[in-house]
Amino acid sequence: MGQSNPAAAPQKNLSHVLQRRETTVAYLFLLPALLFFAAFVIVPMVMGVVTSLFNYTMKSPVSAESFVGLGNYIELFQDKVFLRSMWNTVVIVVVSVPAVTFFSLWVGSAIYQKTGWVRSFFRGVFYLPVVTGSVTVVVVWKWMFDFQRGIFNWALKSSGLIEKNINWLGDQRVAIWCILLILFTTSVGQPIVLYVAALGNVDQSQVEAAQVDGATKLQTFWQIKWPAIKPTTLYVLVITTINSFQCFALIQLLTSGGPSNSTSTVMYYLYRNAFSLYRYGYANAMGVVLAIIIAIFSALQFKTMNTGVEY
Amino acid sequence: MADGAAVWRPVARCVVFCSPCMKGCSRGRYPYGLCSMADLSLRNIKKIYDKNVTAVHEFNLEIADKEFIVLVGPSGCGKSTTLRMIAGLEDISEGDLLIGGKRVNDVEPKDRDIAMVFQSYALYPHMTVYENMAFSLKLRHVSKDEIDKKVRDAAAILGITEYLERKPKALSGGQRQRVAIGRAIVREPQVFLMDEPLSNLDAKLRNQMRAEIIKLRQRIDTTFIYVTHDQTEAMTLGDRIVIMRDGYIMQIGTPQEVFDRPANIFVAGFIGSPQMNLFNARLEKIGEGYQVSCAGATIALSDRIQARLTEKQVGERDIILGVRPEHVLLKSEKSSYTISATVDVSEMMGSEVYLHVTAAGKDAVLRIPTTELTEEQRGGFSYGTEIHFTFRSDLLHLFDPQTEKSLLL
């Protein structure tokens, strides 16, 4: 061991040179994407954080005079509309994330062993709202929720469940749940597809081993399949959380945050401040707060879901 | 098909039925009022996929309690399917499967009191070795102390105690295989099923684990059903071997029986390494006796073979003559009793030499002890060397070319 092998030395040098060349080439390949990422993601993000410290509006650009420090942040937490929007956002996240995850897991586990066309049919049905595009979907939902001619009111009234039409999108108590329902239908498609794939990839011999070991179907699911699909669940949780926090298009197209801000979310309020009121600095402060909250949620999900996962 | 089921079997103990409340059942695990006995009956078992593909045809086998049965055959012969039907992982299309006299066709795998070792080990990756081995016991609500004892005992038997806290990914192939076996033995099952458990291991480890399984079998006295495509494993492990092809049983017998008296050409070729040489030949009657004419040579037959042929009243006919490579006698000179061949390749193995030759237009392998070679021959046979050989008259196999069945059984 103590003696060096003379034949090995040039080999080592050669491999070092090759390694360096390979690394250089790899970075060169990455460079365009890196530049793009830096120019359109990193720089705007930093600018967003910086401008959130200024009273930056259409009239007052970023300057020493418009510097307000944490003023925008302090104002945020005194702004009732923002607090209401934050509450609505949290409600959307807390309801939609578990609902989407459990429903897609349930559908995924129900269909993943079915024959090809059954699986494709269900995947197609649930994935259709995802590929249709939010505007088209919302137009249909808007008609279904319509106070006068909507199918929900017609159906409930025809079946005698209600006497008076419900103003689904105009009633403060129900509007947010309507938004949640649409968000749910447009969100389950991808997780179902992911779960079908993940469950199909679970090592069948492990499942069979568990069956022979004496596990019931339920025990096999929770003790064998569930740990195997945890990485997928983590991905579904994080993506659904981020999408729910950033719920905007549905609200913009359906209720514009109304009635009385009962469906306003942080993203929608941010948009209004930035593009209707032109309070860029204030809107950016909201963006920073939202990003921090999403990061905390995601970190918690990683922490709880990533334990015991074998990749 | 030859039915060798009657030839040898350990004496099965009587089936013990417990009362429905399972009083008096020492194991108390089997939920069907049945315990301790693990004799299996496979009666006319068939497996049909998609209504038209038959993977296993009319499988009939009686397995005695504590017997070690090996199902062997090439890929796609239905051996794993048969094992999986016994485990309950595949539905039985037709026929009856009885464990301890009780029909279990519709019994869930978990209630059959069987343990199985899979080819891919099938260890649970998120559990430690200890948890993997304790899994089945936990499901059966065995007390923690007992689980700990059983797991540690099994780990000690298999020499994996130091890996108990490791995850499967931190183990080598051989260690994983031990864990898989350990997971099965902690259960003390009635029947131990093994589906090609050694095929993912390298040759050295395979030999080592094969010996371990033999030792294990001596320690845990239970019924084993072992599937392999490796005839060496089959020969060394099994009390009896079931040789399968295309879903049919080709022969059932002890290792020595299937080696000495193969029922057909398939078994003759499958069992034994290098495989048996097969020559086109003609069986001739000389008065009351028989002789074989092969590639211009006259081959004498032993009294045993003559008697068998006479008993079966076999007439003159074309036959396939089977000779194992080690049953060839090299002759120094050509005669009317020898077959001439040219050497293609010679492989010196030390104690013996394998001669790959062309004889009577066919490839053949001769296995000659080096003690029978001249000094010159020990130096090697060059390509094209002409040699002459004959066969041991008492160790010949005669097959019907049409049915491929042995004429001697």
Interface residues (C-beta under 8 A of the other chain):
Chain A: D203 S205 Q206 E208 A209 A210 Q211 V212 D213 G214 A215 T216 Q219 Q223 I224 P227 A228 G308 V309 E310
Chain B: A87 G88 L89 E108 P109 K110 I114 A115 M116 F118 Q119 S120 A122 L123 Y124 P125 H126 F135 S136 L139 R140 K167 K169 R183 R187
